[in-house]
Amino acid sequence: MRPTELRGVLQYVPRFRDKFVVLCLDASVVMHENFSNLLVDIAVMRSLNIQVGIAHGAAAEMERIAGDRGLTLSDLTGSGITDAATLEVASEASNHISQTILEGLASVDLKGAITNAVEAHPVGILKGVDHQFSGKIERVDAGFIQSLLQNNIIPVVPCVIGNGQRILFRINSDQAAFSLATNLNAVKIIYLTEHPGLVLDGELVKQIASSDVEQLLKDPVASISPAMHSKLRFAWRACRAGISRVHIINGTRDGDLLHEIFSPEGIGTLIYSNDFQQIRQATDTDVRSILAMTKDGVEADELIARTRHDIEGNLNDYHLFISNGQIVGCVAFHIEPGSAIGELAYLFVHPDHENQGIGKKLVKFVEEKARQSGLEALVALSTQTFSYFVQKAGFEEGTPDDLPPSRRKRYFNSGRKSKILIKRLNR
Ligand SMILES: CC(C)(COP(=O)(O)OP(=O)(O)OC[C@H]1O[C@@H](n2cnc3c(N)ncnc32)[C@H](O)[C@@H]1OP(=O)(O)O)[C@@H](O)C(=O)NCCC(=O)NCCS
């Protein structure tokens, strides 16, 4: 790592300092050779004062035990029916995974504790079928978990837990992570699996809104494995419960956890709550980020260079598209005093976020503002993107006569010979 890369990482530190993040580890991740790297990454998170809680599954370990002993299990994931024999295997597997996690945490000088702060009750009889020893979470003792966190102890929630009356139930670890996160106001849940994230039609989905996840869960032809279905279901519920970001990443690949947290583009699948994307006015603390983001666009001559002074002088004109807490796009809306024509300018979307409709949303946003201001038309000047304005944003090609007089003068003085695009708003 180059020392200068630290700057990029450090911008995330204030955002996550003292915040609670839930990691949900599939057993296959805990049993994988990369687990030792993952533990170091958890130690890095703790060293930056990010509070961490862990929930874990047992499926891969249950499969191993059942294979060794020639047993047939009634369910692996905690979502189906758990018979007595399966509960026994689940219990043994869960203990083994919990212990492996505790030993691993100790190996990187972190303290952890398996907690009984979570209580379950039986799933019961669903559509006439008794789910026997499958449980769902009834209660999370948030105060207990808080006291562990305050004492720098990472709580570890297993996937076989009791009901307070010495009866054990197999629970779904995705639900355990969800319950832990919602009861302790976590900022995010990260599901660590042995897959890169959500893959649809052979393509990794990098970001998906919770409303789209809802549709996907209802889609009978969507090809999603039961394990991924469960993660998506709890991710969607977490977003609804106010946790704005849930990640599904590959826990068996070195570096993915830190990459997901400390880089703008992430590496797995991000499920975000719908109000998590927004357009807001720029503030003076954003100017540096705007200039950094648009640097390549200026160098490619797609945008006219603007100085810090130019932006600060008209700060109210600048609007930013925020996704996942990051500035990923910008647009400026200028009105010459007394003019009935506004100008949309400095439209830019970060290349990592192109083709997600962000450009159109920024154009629409400005259009709406122009309408609200009672303007007759909106113009945009472009040397390379005129076809976007025409084909995607409903503009048509105009002439210098369409520009307000003072703008026309600057247009001719600049010598850029940009195309003039105009959208009349009274149609
Ligand atoms: C042009 C720009 C703002 C588009 O942003 P975006 O968020 O990627 O665009 P959207 O997601 O809203 O739209 C994507 C669609 O526009 C198309 N598109 C992108 N650039 C285009 C162009 N120059 N001409 C025609 N179509 C274009 C895409 O192919 C895609 O088509 P589809 O919907 O049929 O798949 C972005 O590419 C950018 O920042 N470009 C550099 C800066 C620039 O030129 N700014 C304009 C000067 S004011």
The ligand as an SDF file (V2000), in Angstrom:
LIG
                    3D

 48 50  0  0  0  0  0  0  0  0999 V2000
  -22.9560   12.3100  -19.6790 C   0  0  0  0  0  0  0  0  0  0  0  0
  -23.0660   11.8420  -18.2460 C   0  0  0  0  0  0  0  0  0  0  0  0
  -23.4470   12.9750  -17.3310 C   0  0  0  0  0  0  0  0  0  0  0  0
  -24.1220   10.7170  -18.2050 C   0  0  0  0  0  0  0  0  0  0  0  0
  -24.3170   10.3140  -16.8710 O   0  0  0  0  0  0  0  0  0  0  0  0
  -24.8890    8.8610  -16.4930 P   0  0  0  0  0  0  0  0  0  0  0  0
  -25.3640    8.9140  -15.0700 O   0  0  0  0  0  0  0  0  0  0  0  0
  -23.9110    7.8200  -16.8290 O   0  0  0  0  0  0  0  0  0  0  0  0
  -26.1220    8.7300  -17.4970 O   0  0  0  0  0  0  0  0  0  0  0  0
  -27.5180    8.0160  -17.2960 P   0  0  0  0  0  0  0  0  0  0  0  0
  -27.3350    6.8180  -16.4340 O   0  0  0  0  0  0  0  0  0  0  0  0
  -28.5310    9.0180  -16.8730 O   0  0  0  0  0  0  0  0  0  0  0  0
  -27.8630    7.5920  -18.7910 O   0  0  0  0  0  0  0  0  0  0  0  0
  -27.1790    6.5350  -19.3780 C   0  0  0  0  0  0  0  0  0  0  0  0
  -27.5700    6.4400  -20.8220 C   0  0  0  0  0  0  0  0  0  0  0  0
  -27.0040    7.5660  -21.5440 O   0  0  0  0  0  0  0  0  0  0  0  0
  -26.1840    7.0670  -22.6030 C   0  0  0  0  0  0  0  0  0  0  0  0
  -25.0940    8.0060  -22.7970 N   0  0  0  0  0  0  0  0  0  0  0  0
  -24.0580    8.2900  -21.9840 C   0  0  0  0  0  0  0  0  0  0  0  0
  -23.2640    9.2200  -22.5540 N   0  0  0  0  0  0  0  0  0  0  0  0
  -23.8160    9.5050  -23.7540 C   0  0  0  0  0  0  0  0  0  0  0  0
  -23.4680   10.3720  -24.8170 C   0  0  0  0  0  0  0  0  0  0  0  0
  -22.3810   11.1290  -24.7740 N   0  0  0  0  0  0  0  0  0  0  0  0
  -24.3010   10.4170  -25.8710 N   0  0  0  0  0  0  0  0  0  0  0  0
  -25.4270    9.6600  -25.9660 C   0  0  0  0  0  0  0  0  0  0  0  0
  -25.7940    8.8080  -24.9850 N   0  0  0  0  0  0  0  0  0  0  0  0
  -25.0050    8.7390  -23.8920 C   0  0  0  0  0  0  0  0  0  0  0  0
  -25.7430    5.7140  -22.1010 C   0  0  0  0  0  0  0  0  0  0  0  0
  -25.3290    4.8960  -23.1660 O   0  0  0  0  0  0  0  0  0  0  0  0
  -26.9990    5.1780  -21.4430 C   0  0  0  0  0  0  0  0  0  0  0  0
  -27.8870    4.7430  -22.4260 O   0  0  0  0  0  0  0  0  0  0  0  0
  -29.0750    3.6860  -22.0870 P   0  0  0  0  0  0  0  0  0  0  0  0
  -29.9740    4.3490  -21.0720 O   0  0  0  0  0  0  0  0  0  0  0  0
  -29.7500    3.4890  -23.3950 O   0  0  0  0  0  0  0  0  0  0  0  0
  -28.3930    2.4740  -21.5430 O   0  0  0  0  0  0  0  0  0  0  0  0
  -21.7100   11.2220  -17.7730 C   0  0  0  0  0  0  0  0  0  0  0  0
  -21.3190   10.2430  -18.6880 O   0  0  0  0  0  0  0  0  0  0  0  0
  -20.5890   12.2300  -17.6190 C   0  0  0  0  0  0  0  0  0  0  0  0
  -20.3570   12.7100  -16.5450 O   0  0  0  0  0  0  0  0  0  0  0  0
  -19.8610   12.5380  -18.7250 N   0  0  0  0  0  0  0  0  0  0  0  0
  -18.7230   13.4310  -18.6620 C   0  0  0  0  0  0  0  0  0  0  0  0
  -19.0920   14.8800  -18.3580 C   0  0  0  0  0  0  0  0  0  0  0  0
  -19.9170   15.5540  -19.4160 C   0  0  0  0  0  0  0  0  0  0  0  0
  -19.7210   15.3360  -20.5980 O   0  0  0  0  0  0  0  0  0  0  0  0
  -20.8350   16.4030  -18.9770 N   0  0  0  0  0  0  0  0  0  0  0  0
  -21.7100   17.1660  -19.7910 C   0  0  0  0  0  0  0  0  0  0  0  0
  -21.2180   18.5680  -19.9430 C   0  0  0  0  0  0  0  0  0  0  0  0
  -22.3390   19.7110  -19.2050 S   0  0  0  0  0  0  0  0  0  0  0  0
  1  2  1  0
  2  3  1  0
  2  4  1  0
  2 36  1  0
  4  5  1  0
  5  6  1  0
  6  7  2  0
  6  8  1  0
  6  9  1  0
  9 10  1  0
 10 11  2  0
 10 12  1  0
 10 13  1  0
 13 14  1  0
 14 15  1  0
 15 16  1  0
 15 30  1  0
 16 17  1  0
 17 18  1  0
 17 28  1  0
 18 19  1  0
 18 27  1  0
 19 20  2  0
 20 21  1  0
 21 22  1  0
 21 27  2  0
 22 23  1  0
 22 24  2  0
 24 25  1  0
 25 26  2  0
 26 27  1  0
 28 29  1  0
 28 30  1  0
 30 31  1  0
 31 32  1  0
 32 33  2  0
 32 34  1  0
 32 35  1  0
 36 37  1  0
 36 38  1  0
 38 39  2  0
 38 40  1  0
 40 41  1  0
 41 42  1  0
 42 43  1  0
 43 44  2  0
 43 45  1  0
 45 46  1  0
 46 47  1  0
 47 48  1  0
M  END
$$$$
